[in-house]
Structure formats: C-alpha cells, structure tokens
Amino acid sequence: MDQVLRFEAHAFGRPYHAARVRIPARARDTELHTHADFHEFMGVVSGSGEHLLTTGVEELRAGDVVLVRPSDRHAVRGSAPDGLEFINVAFPSSLWQGFLDLTRTPRGRISVQRLQAIPIFEQALDRFQTNPSTYDLLRFWTDLLELLTPREPGAPGVPDWLAKACTAMRAEENLRGGVPRLLELAGVSPAHLSRTMRAAYGVTPTAFIVDLRLEHAASLLAATNMSIAGIATRCGFTSQSYFTRCFTTAHALTPTDFRHRSQRAFVP
C-alpha cells in the first residue's frame, strides 16, 4: 500500500515545510507515496534523476521545477553519476488554492523558467530555518509566480463569486458560520455551489469548510495556550468531542498530542 503523507505530521503548526534532499545515484527509489492534504514544489539544485509517476517517468535536471499535487502518486530516483539534489517546499493545499484564487493564476500542471527559480527555493529554505511566517510562504509563491507559465493554456478558472466567497471564509467569524455562511457569501443555490466547488476544487462545500477549520485549529494549537474546547468553539465545531474526532482522523494525532509535539518540534 502506498504511503500517505499529511502536512501537519511534518510542519507542526508552521505555514510551510522546506528541506534539502540528496538522493545518490543507484540508490533505492524514495517510497511511492501520495499527499493527503498538501502541495509540494520541488526545485532541482544539481545532478539529474527521474520523477516516477503513475502516468510515466519524467526526467529531472538541474534547474527544473515540479509541482506535486495530492492526486499524484510519485517517487524520485537519482541518476548516475552524481545523483540528484533538490529542495522541496510543501504547504497546505487549501492555502495554495486560496492564493491561486486571489492572483487568478490558472490551475493545472505548470512549468517555470529553469535555473532562475532555484535561488527562490534557497531563500525559502533559509527562512524556514528561523521560525517561518505565512508572509515567507507568500513571498515564495509571489517570487515563483513571476517565473510561472501555464502548461495547459485555457485551463478552466474559478468563478469570481466562488473565489471571493472562499477567500472570505478564511475570516474566523465566517468560518464559524460554516456552509450556511459560505452560501450567503456565494449568493447561489446549494446545488450550484456544490457542483461548482467539485469542478473547481474537487471537494464538497462541507469538506472545504472542515479542512479550513482544521487548518486554523492546528495553527491555534501550535501558537496559543487556549483550551481545546475554546479552540473547537472558535473554529466553528459544535463540540470538543466532535472536533477531537475530526482532528484525530485528519492528522493521526489527538489535539493534545499535536500540541505537545508541535511545542517540542525544532528545525535541524
């Protein structure tokens, strides 16, 4: 069975995770895996290798940039003689979708001008070493966006009304209102909202709201001493027990265990 990775298992309350990865030539491939709830950019620093996908094998060379989505089952292999070195920057899918909405960036697989992007990855890695903020993640995306070109011209975008409604739902007072508040902001029928969200994001409105609530809860658990019950209420969950069940299912940790591990987490 493929390994399924979750963002908070690595980030522990940080807005993104960055690491330098070296894979020697002829080493065993990284384990085939998928991402449960996050996207990842890979910037190849040096060497060469292969990106193994269910759709085929892509060659990797110095300067290449690859966007890995939750739907991608993938692994990485280093090639002779030097192997492969890359920097990966991972971040919650919900934040990335919100950024694409705000900037009206086309979805789909993308390409970036080779070589020019690698210093942007180095900067993101340096910032990650010193208690990174959401602004650092936005800076990484914005700098990368200047070099970004769509591979799929004409890819369908997200309607303005949906983009604005989803962005507004990140405000805590709206988040507590749940799907009814999302419907008010969207100004469409429940059926139309559901169809459009599935087409744009591949999720139901309910799943979208739960993901936003859990993301906000993880940040509060890592950054505050607020009680679990208080965080559940603040994020819009109807009870502490329901919040605990949802959080444990999503992150494979109870809120209490997550808080303890996030407070002990450190960046090597």
C-alpha positions in Angstrom: 0.0 0.0 0.0 1.3 3.5 -0.9 2.4 5.7 1.9 0.0 8.7 2.5 1.8 11.8 3.9 0.0 14.5 5.9 1.2 18.1 6.1 1.0 18.5 9.9 3.0 15.4 10.5 6.0 17.3 9.3 5.2 21.0 9.7 3.7 21.0 13.3 2.0 24.4 13.1 4.4 26.1 10.6 2.9 27.6 7.5 5.1 25.5 5.2 7.9 22.9 5.4 11.2 23.1 3.4 14.1 20.6 3.2 17.1 19.8 1.1 17.1 16.3 -0.2 20.0 14.3 -1.7 19.5 11.0 -3.5 22.7 9.2 -4.5 22.9 7.6 -7.9 21.7 4.0 -8.0 20.1 4.4 -4.5 16.8 2.8 -3.9 13.9 5.0 -5.1 12.0 7.1 -2.5 8.9 5.3 -1.4 5.9 5.6 -3.7 3.5 7.9 -1.9 0.7 10.5 -2.1 -0.1 13.7 -0.3 -3.3 13.7 1.8 -3.7 17.5 2.1 -0.7 19.4 0.7 1.0 20.5 -2.5 4.8 20.5 -2.9 7.2 22.3 -5.2 10.5 20.6 -6.0 13.4 22.6 -7.3 16.3 20.6 -8.6 19.6 22.1 -7.4 22.1 19.8 -9.1 22.6 16.4 -10.7 19.9 14.5 -12.5 17.3 11.9 -11.9 13.8 10.7 -12.6 10.4 11.6 -11.3 8.3 8.4 -11.2 4.6 8.9 -11.7 1.7 6.6 -12.5 1.4 8.5 -15.8 5.0 7.8 -16.7 8.6 8.9 -15.9 9.8 12.5 -16.2 13.5 13.4 -16.5 14.8 15.7 -13.8 17.7 18.1 -14.5 19.3 21.0 -12.6 17.0 24.0 -12.6 13.8 22.0 -13.1 10.8 22.9 -11.0 8.0 20.4 -10.4 4.6 20.9 -8.7 3.4 17.8 -7.0 -0.4 17.7 -6.2 -2.3 15.5 -3.7 -3.6 13.4 -6.6 -0.1 12.5 -7.8 1.4 9.1 -6.8 5.1 9.6 -7.1 8.6 8.7 -6.2 12.1 10.1 -7.0 15.2 8.4 -8.3 18.8 9.7 -8.6 20.8 9.0 -11.8 24.5 8.4 -12.4 27.0 9.8 -12.0 26.1 12.5 -9.4 22.7 11.5 -8.2 20.0 14.2 -7.5 19.8 17.1 -5.1 16.6 19.1 -4.8 14.8 21.4 -2.3 11.2 20.7 -1.6 8.7 23.3 -0.3 5.4 21.8 1.0 2.3 23.8 2.0 -1.4 23.1 2.7 -3.5 22.7 -0.4 -6.2 24.9 1.0 -3.7 27.9 1.3 -2.4 27.3 -2.2 -5.9 27.2 -3.7 -6.7 30.5 -1.9 -3.5 32.0 -3.3 -4.5 30.9 -6.8 -7.9 32.4 -6.4 -6.6 35.8 -5.2 -4.0 36.0 -8.0 -6.3 34.5 -10.7 -3.5 32.0 -11.5 -4.6 29.2 -13.9 -4.7 25.7 -12.3 -3.1 22.6 -13.7 0.5 21.5 -14.2 2.9 24.3 -14.6 6.4 25.0 -15.8 8.9 27.6 -14.5 11.9 29.1 -16.2 14.8 26.8 -15.5 17.7 27.9 -13.2 16.2 31.3 -12.4 13.9 29.7 -9.8 16.4 27.8 -7.7 17.6 30.9 -5.7 13.9 31.4 -4.7 13.9 27.8 -3.2 17.2 28.5 -1.4 15.7 31.6 0.2 12.6 29.7 1.3 14.8 27.1 2.9 16.8 29.7 4.7 13.7 31.4 6.0 12.3 28.1 7.2 15.3 27.6 9.5 14.2 30.7 11.6 10.6 30.3 12.6 8.9 31.0 9.2 5.8 33.0 8.9 2.9 32.9 6.4 4.4 36.0 4.8 7.5 34.0 4.0 5.3 31.4 2.2 3.5 34.2 0.3 6.9 35.7 -0.7 8.0 32.3 -2.1 4.8 31.9 -4.1 4.9 35.5 -5.4 8.6 35.3 -6.4 7.9 32.0 -8.1 4.8 33.3 -9.8 6.8 35.8 -11.8 8.6 32.9 -13.5 5.5 30.8 -13.8 3.8 29.9 -17.1 0.8 27.6 -17.6 1.4 24.3 -19.4 -2.2 24.0 -20.2 -3.5 27.1 -22.0 -7.2 27.7 -21.5 -7.4 25.6 -18.3 -10.7 26.4 -16.6 -10.5 29.0 -13.9 -12.6 29.5 -10.7 -15.6 31.8 -11.0 -15.1 35.2 -9.3 -18.0 34.7 -7.0 -16.6 31.4 -5.7 -13.1 32.7 -5.3 -14.3 35.7 -3.3 -16.5 33.6 -1.1 -13.8 31.0 -0.4 -11.3 33.8 0.4 -13.8 35.5 2.8 -14.4 32.1 4.6 -10.9 32.3 6.0 -12.0 35.1 8.3 -12.8 33.5 11.7 -16.2 34.9 12.1 -17.2 33.5 8.7 -15.5 30.2 9.4 -17.7 29.7 12.4 -20.8 30.1 10.2 -19.9 27.1 8.1 -21.6 26.1 4.9 -24.7 28.4 5.5 -22.3 31.4 5.7 -20.5 30.2 2.6 -23.8 30.0 0.8 -24.7 33.6 1.9 -21.3 34.9 0.6 -21.6 33.0 -2.7 -25.2 34.0 -3.4 -26.1 30.9 -5.3 -28.2 27.8 -4.6 -26.8 24.9 -2.6 -26.8 22.6 -5.6 -25.0 25.2 -7.8 -22.4 25.8 -5.1 -21.8 22.0 -4.7 -21.4 21.4 -8.4 -19.0 24.4 -8.9 -16.9 23.5 -5.9 -16.5 20.0 -7.0 -15.5 21.2 -10.5 -13.1 23.8 -9.2 -11.6 22.1 -6.1 -12.7 18.5 -6.3 -14.3 18.7 -2.8 -17.7 19.3 -1.4 -18.5 22.6 0.5 -18.7 20.7 3.7 -15.2 19.1 3.2 -13.8 22.5 2.2 -15.1 24.1 5.5 -13.9 21.2 7.6 -10.4 21.5 6.1 -10.3 25.2 6.7 -11.4 24.7 10.3 -8.8 22.0 11.0 -6.1 24.1 9.4 -7.0 27.1 11.6 -7.2 24.8 14.7 -3.7 23.4 14.0 -2.3 26.9 14.0 -4.0 27.8 17.2 -2.9 24.6 18.9 0.7 25.3 18.0 0.8 29.0 18.7 -1.5 29.5 21.7 -2.3 28.1 25.1 -6.1 28.3 24.5 -8.0 25.3 25.8 -9.0 22.5 23.4 -12.7 23.3 24.0 -12.0 27.0 23.3 -10.3 26.2 20.0 -13.1 23.9 18.9 -15.7 26.7 19.5 -13.5 29.4 17.9 -13.1 27.3 14.8 -16.8 26.5 14.5 -17.0 22.9 15.7 -20.2 22.0 17.6 -18.5 20.2 20.4 -15.0 19.4 21.7 -15.6 15.6 21.2 -16.6 16.1 17.5 -13.6 18.4 17.0 -11.3 15.8 18.5 -12.6 13.1 16.3 -12.2 15.2 13.1 -8.7 16.3 14.1 -7.5 12.9 15.0 -8.8 11.4 11.8 -7.2 14.1 9.7 -3.8 14.2 11.5 -3.4 10.8 13.2 -2.8 12.7 16.4 -5.2 14.0 19.1 -5.3 17.8 19.5 -3.4 17.4 22.8 -0.7 15.2 21.3 -0.4 17.5 18.4 0.1 20.5 20.7 2.8 18.7 22.7 4.7 17.6 19.6 4.4 21.0 17.9 5.8 22.7 21.0 8.7 20.3 21.1 9.4 20.5 17.4 12.6 22.0 16.2 14.2 22.8 12.8 17.6 21.0 12.5 
